[in-house]
Amino acid sequence: MSVDSMSARTRMLERLRGHAPAAPATTVEALDARIDAHFAERRAHAPLALNDRIAQFRSMLEAAHAEVICASTATWAADLARRLAAAGVRNLLLDSTCAEGQALMAALPAAVQARSYAQPIEQWKSELFDTIDAGFTVARSGLAATGTLVVVPDANAPRTVSLVPPLHVALIHACTLHADLHAAVAAERWRDGMPTNLVMISGPSKTSDIQQTTAYGAHGPRALWVVVVTDEDHETSAQHGDAQ
């Protein structure tokens, strides 16, 4: 490239830069404040008490063909155990180290065997896909606006537990229900440390072919049961907490 052409290019770029609009002075903090104000104002016009969040959460999930079971802390395990047996579940994959997993194991009848995810998938892939009837997980929280479960898989309950078995059973404590995604992000302070793997589930797996025929279970569980655990202590704490 000649010196003259280089000079022409430089002059052209300088003219373009001179006419370019100034970069907005909005900082990340200012943008966050605007977003927070928007959602705070929207929720102020239609505040949702805990019972309202539960009702909306249930309505949205049922609209997506999930089954929602509301139960108390004292009864949920026995109620769920009976339902699993009645549905013909014989092998249930769960996290035996968490309190909810231990409570469900203690309530299961002899016909339903609890299985733990205790070995690499390569060592029991065939058994996992062929014999496990249901997977049980505990949601970190939920979004009432969309009927969404927020699940954080870990070594004891990896993503496989909620993805592979034909039935996914998820337990959520009502006090962890948020009005919407923004409320969850703020209350749980996601900005301070996002989980490595965070999964959002709003119903059983479904897809549609070119003729728009909906089929369930193509890419995950065919059925989703959501157990919402409610009690007065949780309701009181939620009404005075950040789960808005």
C-alpha positions in Angstrom: 0.0 0.0 0.0 1.4 3.4 -1.0 2.1 6.3 1.4 -0.7 8.3 -0.2 -3.3 5.6 0.2 -2.3 5.1 3.8 -2.7 8.8 4.5 -6.1 8.8 2.8 -7.2 5.8 4.9 -6.0 7.5 8.1 -7.8 10.7 7.2 -11.0 8.8 6.5 -10.9 7.0 9.8 -10.2 10.2 11.7 -13.2 11.8 10.1 -15.4 8.8 11.0 -14.2 8.9 14.6 -14.9 12.6 14.8 -18.5 12.1 13.8 -19.1 9.0 15.9 -21.6 9.4 18.7 -20.1 9.6 22.1 -20.2 6.3 24.1 -22.9 6.3 26.7 -21.7 7.2 30.2 -24.0 4.6 31.8 -22.1 2.4 34.3 -22.9 -1.2 35.2 -24.0 0.0 38.6 -26.4 2.6 37.1 -27.8 0.0 34.7 -28.4 -2.4 37.6 -30.2 0.3 39.5 -32.5 1.0 36.6 -33.3 -2.7 36.2 -33.9 -3.1 39.9 -36.2 0.0 39.9 -38.2 -1.3 37.0 -38.9 -4.7 38.6 -39.5 -3.2 42.1 -42.1 -0.8 40.6 -43.8 -3.7 38.7 -44.0 -5.9 41.8 -45.3 -3.0 43.9 -48.3 -2.7 41.6 -49.1 -6.4 42.1 -47.4 -7.7 45.2 -47.6 -11.5 45.7 -48.0 -13.0 49.1 -46.7 -16.5 49.6 -50.0 -18.2 49.0 -50.4 -16.2 45.8 -46.9 -17.2 44.7 -47.8 -20.9 45.4 -51.0 -20.6 43.4 -49.3 -19.0 40.4 -46.4 -21.4 40.5 -48.9 -24.3 40.6 -51.0 -22.9 37.8 -48.1 -22.4 35.5 -46.7 -25.9 36.1 -50.0 -27.6 35.5 -50.4 -25.6 32.3 -47.2 -27.2 31.2 -48.5 -30.8 32.0 -46.7 -31.1 35.3 -48.4 -32.6 38.4 -48.2 -30.5 41.6 -48.6 -31.9 45.0 -48.8 -29.6 48.0 -48.0 -31.2 51.4 -46.7 -30.3 54.8 -43.3 -31.0 56.2 -44.8 -33.8 58.3 -46.7 -35.6 55.5 -44.9 -35.0 52.2 -42.6 -38.1 52.4 -45.3 -40.6 53.2 -47.7 -39.1 50.7 -45.0 -39.2 47.9 -44.0 -42.7 48.8 -47.6 -43.9 48.4 -47.9 -42.1 45.1 -44.6 -43.6 43.8 -45.7 -47.1 44.7 -49.1 -46.6 43.1 -47.5 -45.4 39.9 -45.4 -48.6 39.7 -42.1 -47.1 40.5 -39.7 -49.8 41.6 -36.3 -48.1 41.4 -35.9 -44.4 42.6 -32.7 -42.5 42.1 -32.0 -39.9 44.8 -29.4 -38.2 46.9 -29.2 -40.2 50.1 -27.0 -37.6 51.8 -29.5 -34.7 52.0 -32.3 -34.5 54.6 -35.1 -34.7 52.1 -33.6 -37.8 50.5 -33.2 -39.5 53.8 -36.8 -38.7 54.8 -38.1 -40.2 51.5 -36.0 -43.3 51.9 -37.4 -43.9 55.3 -41.0 -43.6 54.0 -40.6 -45.9 50.9 -42.4 -49.2 51.0 -40.4 -52.4 50.3 -41.6 -52.4 46.7 -39.7 -49.2 45.9 -35.9 -49.4 46.1 -33.9 -46.3 46.7 -30.8 -46.0 44.5 -27.9 -43.5 44.9 -25.7 -42.0 42.2 -22.6 -43.6 43.7 -20.5 -44.6 40.6 -19.5 -43.1 37.3 -22.1 -43.3 34.6 -19.9 -45.5 32.4 -20.1 -48.3 35.0 -23.9 -48.5 35.1 -25.2 -46.7 32.0 -27.3 -49.7 30.8 -28.8 -50.2 34.3 -29.5 -46.5 34.7 -31.3 -46.1 31.4 -33.1 -49.5 31.5 -34.2 -49.9 35.2 -34.4 -46.6 37.0 -38.1 -45.5 36.9 -37.8 -42.1 38.6 -35.4 -39.5 39.9 -35.9 -37.3 42.9 -34.2 -33.9 43.3 -34.5 -30.9 45.7 -34.9 -27.5 44.0 -32.9 -24.6 45.2 -35.8 -22.3 44.6 -38.6 -21.6 42.2 -40.1 -18.8 40.0 -43.8 -18.2 40.4 -44.3 -16.2 37.3 -43.2 -19.0 35.0 -43.6 -22.1 37.1 -39.9 -22.8 37.0 -37.7 -24.9 39.3 -34.2 -23.7 39.9 -32.0 -26.8 40.4 -28.3 -26.8 41.1 -26.9 -30.3 40.4 -23.9 -31.6 42.4 -21.9 -34.8 42.7 -24.6 -36.5 44.8 -27.4 -35.5 42.5 -26.0 -34.7 39.1 -28.1 -33.5 36.1 -28.6 -37.1 35.1 -31.0 -37.6 38.1 -33.5 -35.1 36.6 -32.8 -35.9 33.0 -32.6 -39.6 32.4 -35.4 -41.3 34.3 -38.9 -41.2 32.7 -40.3 -39.6 35.8 -38.7 -36.6 37.5 -39.9 -35.8 41.0 -38.8 -32.4 42.4 -39.3 -31.1 45.9 -39.4 -27.4 46.6 -39.9 -25.6 49.9 -42.6 -23.0 49.5 -40.5 -20.4 51.4 -38.0 -20.4 48.5 -40.5 -19.3 45.9 -39.7 -16.0 44.2 -42.1 -13.8 42.2 -39.9 -13.9 39.1 -36.3 -14.4 37.9 -35.1 -11.0 38.8 -36.4 -11.5 42.4 -34.5 -14.8 42.6 -31.3 -13.3 41.2 -31.4 -10.4 43.7 -32.5 -12.4 46.8 -30.0 -15.2 46.3 -27.3 -12.8 45.2 -26.3 -14.7 42.1 -23.9 -12.0 41.2 -21.7 -13.0 44.2 -21.1 -16.5 42.8 -23.1 -18.3 40.1 -23.2 -22.1 40.4 -21.2 -24.0 37.8 -24.3 -25.8 36.6 -27.7 -24.2 37.2 -30.8 -25.8 35.6 -34.2 -24.3 35.1 -37.1 -26.7 34.6 -40.6 -25.6 33.7 -42.3 -28.9 32.9 -41.7 -32.3 31.4 -39.6 -32.7 28.3 -41.5 -32.0 25.1 -41.0 -31.4 21.4 -43.0 -31.1 18.3 -42.3 -32.5 14.8 -42.8 -30.7 11.5 -46.5 -31.3 11.8 -46.5 -29.6 15.3 -47.6 -32.8 17.1 -46.4 -32.5 20.7 -44.6 -35.5 22.1 -43.4 -35.8 25.7 -40.2 -37.5 26.8 -38.2 -37.0 23.7 -35.3 -35.3 25.4 -35.9 -36.0 29.0 -38.6 -37.1 31.5 -42.1 -37.8 30.1 -43.6 -36.7 33.4 -42.8 -34.1 36.1 -44.1 -34.2 39.7 -43.5 -31.2 41.9 -43.9 -31.5 45.6 -44.4 -28.1 47.2 -43.7 -28.4 50.9 -45.7 -25.8 52.9 -46.0 -25.2 56.6 -46.7 -22.2 58.9 -43.1 -21.7 59.9 -42.0 -21.6 56.3 -44.8 -19.3 55.4 -44.1 -16.9 58.2 -40.4 -16.7 57.4 -41.1 -16.2 53.7 -43.5 -13.3 54.3 -40.8 -11.5 56.2 -37.9 -12.5 54.0 -36.5 -11.7 50.6 -38.5 -14.2 48.5 -40.7 -11.6 46.9 
